[in-house]
Every structure is written in structure tokens, then in C-alpha cells.
Amino acid sequence: MALFAGFDTSNYTTSAALYDSESGKVRHVKKLLPVKQGSLGLKQSDAVFHHVRQLPQLIEELYQSMDQPLTAVGVSTRPRSMDGSYMPCFLVGELAAQAVCSTAKVPKYEFSHQQGHVAAALYSCGRLDLLEQEFIAFHFSGGTTECVLVRPDKENILSTEIIAESLDLKCGQVIDRVGTMLGLPFPSGKYLDELSQQSAKTYKIKPTFKDNNVCVSGVENQCKKRIEQGEAPEDVAKFCLESVCAIVETMIRHNLEQYPGLPLIYSGGVMSNSLIRARVTEKFGGSFAAPEFSSDNAAGIAVLTAKAHGAF
């Protein structure tokens, strides 16, 4: 019986998780970073401050459920698995993981935030078997809009190669920015989703692609113009989400043409949107992370830690 911990301190959420390799169950806790109404996010210095305050509370809450000692600890130390990928907010989780490992005398494993998202998606949809084969992972969030070719990797569990991405804003960013324009709380995903369902309008959107990559910033500009022209908030919300949905659909279609037959996995907070999820399921199929595992979380990091330690 082995228990593995995972920490993730992203620019949106403080997260901690435990994975029991015998039962295959995850227990995870998380807390959004506080963002003032009307703000588009946090400075890195503010994110670090809030993580320092929140992470000890979450660790204490999580560890109250422990009935056995830890076997190992994992942590996300960077946004992506590539040279130069860095955000100060991840240092908080890294320091906490090192402190726990030193105290408990257990090994520490490091991963990227992106790897955690992919692993959480695989876990939540019952496809951890894909850690042993090639597949395509789509990650749409406030920090990432990417199509990633994922392959097994002996050293890092899985390797990720970006084969398509946004050239400017990310899909989650434009959703949050438009939501803020409409006076919705930040992050705005679920609120924009609810508001858009009040609209009866339909839109035909043609997204802007350059080669295999997408430009997202035009969606924000068009939504701003519609708001200035007095268009109903629910219709602006619907237009925004239809635009993002068109981007997601086109990116999936393009990459399925290049890599036919590979399994498809979807993660990131944007993919929990009801419109986008329904449309993608109907047209392309694939496996989605459950909503609680689609937004930022540490569950995937805990699972990867177990895998790296040889628990499965």
C-alpha cells in the first residue's frame, strides 16, 4: 500500500492531492487565488503571496485524511516541459514539496503543469493505459491553447511535443477578458457559460489560422465592439463561446488529418464548457477530463509521482 502526494501552484489555483496506488483513488483539495472584481488576473508576486498563505492550509486539510505515511511527493515546477519554461508561482509548490520530502525522508519527483493536466485527464476518464502509447492531448485553458503529441518517455513518464498552438491570446484568456467586460467574476468560464445559455442567437464563425496555429485576439476585439454597440450581454457571451468553440473544432480537425487514428484527450478549464464539450463530443469523440479534473489541480501530479516511483 503506497500513498503519493502532489502539489501544484499555478497562476490560478493552489492545489494539493493524494493518490493511493492500491485503491486507485485520488483525494484532492484546491482553492482559487483571490482576484479583485474587474481584474484580469494576478501579478506573479501576488500569486506567490497567496500561494504561501493558502498551500499550508490545504496541505493540513489533506493530510488529516492520511492513515499511512507518504511514499513520495511530486510537484509541478514549470508551466511546460521545455527549456526556458518558468513562472515564479511554481516555486511555492516546489519549496513546500522539498520541505515535506526532507521531513518525511521520501523522494521528490518534478513535472510540468502541462504534464499534470494530461495525467489528470487520463486518470479522470479511466485511460491511464495511454501512458504506454502515443496519443493527442488538447489543452485549452487560461494559460495554454495547445495541441500536444504525447509519447511514453522512460525518464519523464511522458514527453510532449506541441504541434499546434495559439499565436497570441489563449482561449481561456479571451473568455476571462470578455467575462470581465460584461462584469462577471474572474475566472469567468462558468459564468459566461451560464449567461450564454440565455441567448437564442446562432453564429457562424470562421477562425483565423496561420499554418496550423490559431490567432485568438480577434475574438476579444469583436466582443468589445459588440458590447460598445449595445448588444445584449447574453448574445455577446454566446458569440464569444461560439468563436472559441470554432477555434477548438478547427484545431482538432486539422490535427486529426495529420495524425489520424490516435486517441484524443481533452483537458483544461475551457473544455468543461457545456457548449464546447457537447460539440466536440458529437463531431470528434475522445475522452474528457471530468470538470473537477479539467481545471487546475494537483491530482495528475500525484498520479505521475506514483508512476515515476514504479507503483504501477
Residue pairs with C-beta under 8 A, 6 or more apart in sequence:
1 20
1 21
1 22
1 68
2 20
2 21
2 22
2 71
2 306
2 309
2 311
3 18
3 19
3 20
3 21
3 66
3 68
3 69
3 70
3 71
4 18
4 19
4 21
4 70
4 71
4 72
4 73
4 74
4 302
4 303
4 305
4 306
4 309
4 311
5 16
5 17
5 18
5 19
5 62
5 70
5 72
5 73
5 74
5 97
5 100
5 302
5 305
6 15
6 16
6 17
6 18
6 19
6 28
6 73
6 74
6 75
6 116
6 298
6 299
6 300
6 301
6 302
6 303
6 304
6 305
7 15
7 16
7 17
7 55
7 59
7 73
7 74
7 75
7 76
7 93
7 96
7 97
7 298
7 301
8 14
8 15
8 16
8 75
8 76
8 93
8 113
8 116
8 296
8 297
8 298
8 301
9 15
9 47
9 51
9 55
9 76
9 89
9 90
9 91
9 92
9 93
10 76
10 89
10 90
10 113
10 143
10 296
11 33
11 41
11 42
11 44
11 47
11 87
11 89
11 142
11 143
12 32
12 33
12 142
12 143
12 187
12 295
12 296
13 30
13 31
13 32
13 33
13 295
13 296
13 297
14 30
14 31
14 33
14 50
14 51
14 54
14 55
14 58
14 92
15 28
15 29
15 30
15 31
15 58
15 296
15 297
15 298
15 299
16 28
16 29
16 30
16 55
16 58
16 59
16 62
16 298
17 26
17 27
17 28
17 29
17 62
17 297
17 298
17 299
17 301
17 302
18 26
18 27
18 28
18 62
18 65
18 66
18 302
19 25
19 26
19 299
19 302
19 303
19 305
19 306
20 26
21 71
21 306
21 311
21 312
26 123
26 299
26 302
26 303
27 62
27 65
28 62
28 292
28 297
28 298
28 299
28 302
29 58
29 61
29 62
30 58
30 296
30 297
30 298
31 54
31 57
31 58
32 187
33 42
33 46
33 47
33 50
33 51
33 54
34 50
35 41
35 42
35 186
35 187
37 185
37 186
38 180
38 183
39 180
39 186
40 176
40 177
40 180
40 186
41 142
41 176
41 186
42 50
44 87
44 88
44 89
45 88
47 88
47 89
48 88
48 89
48 91
48 92
51 89
51 92
51 93
52 92
55 92
55 93
55 96
56 96
59 96
59 100
69 104
69 106
70 100
70 104
70 106
71 106
71 306
71 309
71 311
72 101
72 106
72 107
72 108
72 109
72 305
72 306
72 308
72 309
73 97
73 100
73 101
73 104
73 106
73 107
73 108
73 109
73 305
74 97
74 108
74 109
74 110
74 111
74 301
74 302
74 304
74 305
74 308
75 90
75 93
75 94
75 96
75 97
75 108
75 109
75 110
75 111
75 301
76 90
76 93
76 110
76 111
76 112
76 113
76 115
76 116
76 298
76 301
77 90
77 93
77 94
77 110
77 111
77 112
78 85
78 86
78 87
78 90
78 112
78 113
79 85
79 86
79 87
79 90
79 112
79 113
79 114
79 143
79 144
80 112
80 113
80 114
80 144
80 160
80 162
81 111
81 112
81 114
81 115
81 156
81 159
81 160
85 112
90 113
94 110
97 108
98 108
100 106
101 107
101 108
107 309
109 304
109 305
109 308
109 309
111 156
111 157
111 301
111 304
111 305
112 160
113 143
113 296
114 139
114 144
114 146
114 148
114 160
115 156
115 157
115 158
115 160
115 300
115 301
115 304
116 297
116 298
116 299
116 300
116 301
116 304
117 139
117 141
117 144
117 267
117 268
117 289
117 296
117 300
118 137
118 139
118 148
118 150
118 158
118 160
118 265
118 267
118 300
119 131
119 157
119 158
119 299
119 300
119 301
119 303
119 304
119 307
120 267
120 289
120 293
120 294
120 297
120 299
120 300
120 303
121 127
121 137
121 265
121 266
121 267
121 287
121 288
121 289
121 293
121 294
121 300
122 128
122 130
122 131
122 265
122 287
122 300
122 303
123 293
123 299
123 300
123 303
124 289
124 290
124 292
124 293
124 294
124 299
125 265
125 287
125 288
125 289
125 290
127 263
127 265
127 287
128 303
128 312
130 150
130 263
130 265
131 152
131 157
131 158
131 307
132 152
133 152
133 263
134 149
134 150
134 151
134 152
134 262
135 150
135 262
135 263
135 264
135 265
136 147
136 148
136 149
136 150
136 255
136 256
136 259
136 262
136 263
136 264
136 265
137 147
137 148
137 150
137 160
137 265
137 266
137 267
138 146
138 147
138 148
138 248
138 251
138 252
138 264
138 265
138 266
138 267
138 268
138 271
139 145
139 146
139 148
139 267
139 268
140 146
140 170
140 171
140 172
140 244
140 248
140 266
140 268
140 269
140 270
140 271
141 170
141 171
141 172
141 267
141 268
141 269
141 270
141 295
141 296
142 170
142 172
142 173
142 175
142 176
142 187
142 269
143 170
143 172
143 173
144 170
144 172
144 268
145 165
145 166
145 170
145 171
145 172
145 214
145 216
145 247
145 270
146 162
146 164
146 165
146 166
147 162
147 163
147 164
147 165
147 251
147 252
147 255
148 160
148 161
148 162
148 163
149 160
149 161
149 162
149 163
149 259
150 158
150 159
150 160
150 161
150 265
151 158
151 159
151 161
152 158
152 159
153 159
157 304
157 307
157 308
163 212
163 255
163 258
163 259
164 212
164 213
164 214
164 251
164 254
164 255
165 213
165 214
166 213
166 214
166 215
166 216
167 210
167 213
167 214
167 215
168 215
168 216
168 217
169 177
169 216
169 217
169 219
169 220
170 216
171 216
171 244
171 247
171 248
171 270
172 187
172 189
172 268
172 269
172 270
173 216
174 216
174 217
174 219
174 220
174 223
174 240
174 243
174 244
175 188
175 189
175 192
175 240
175 241
175 244
175 270
176 186
176 187
176 188
176 189
177 220
178 188
178 192
178 219
178 220
178 223
178 224
178 236
178 237
178 240
179 185
179 186
179 187
179 188
179 189
179 191
179 192
179 237
180 186
180 188
181 223
181 224
181 227
181 236
182 188
182 192
182 195
182 227
182 233
182 236
182 237
184 191
184 192
184 195
185 191
187 269
189 269
189 270
189 272
189 273
190 272
192 237
192 240
192 241
193 241
193 273
193 274
193 275
195 233
195 234
195 237
196 234
196 237
196 238
196 240
196 241
196 275
197 234
197 274
198 234
199 232
199 234
199 235
199 237
199 238
201 235
201 238
201 239
202 242
203 238
203 239
203 242
203 243
205 242
205 243
205 245
205 246
206 246
207 214
207 215
207 243
207 246
207 247
207 250
208 214
208 215
208 218
209 215
209 250
209 254
212 254
212 255
212 258
214 247
214 250
214 251
216 244
216 247
219 240
219 243
219 244
219 247
222 239
222 243
223 236
223 239
223 240
223 243
226 235
226 236
226 239
227 233
227 236
231 239
241 273
241 275
241 276
242 275
244 270
244 273
244 276
245 273
245 275
245 276
245 279
248 270
248 271
248 276
248 279
248 280
249 279
249 280
249 283
249 284
252 264
252 280
252 283
252 284
253 284
256 264
256 284
263 286
263 287
264 284
264 285
264 286
264 287
265 286
265 287
265 288
265 289
266 277
266 280
266 286
266 287
266 288
266 289
266 294
267 288
267 289
267 293
267 294
268 294
268 295
269 294
269 295
269 296
270 276
271 277
271 280
271 288
271 289
271 294
272 289
272 291
272 294
272 295
277 288
280 286
281 288
288 294
293 299
293 300
306 312
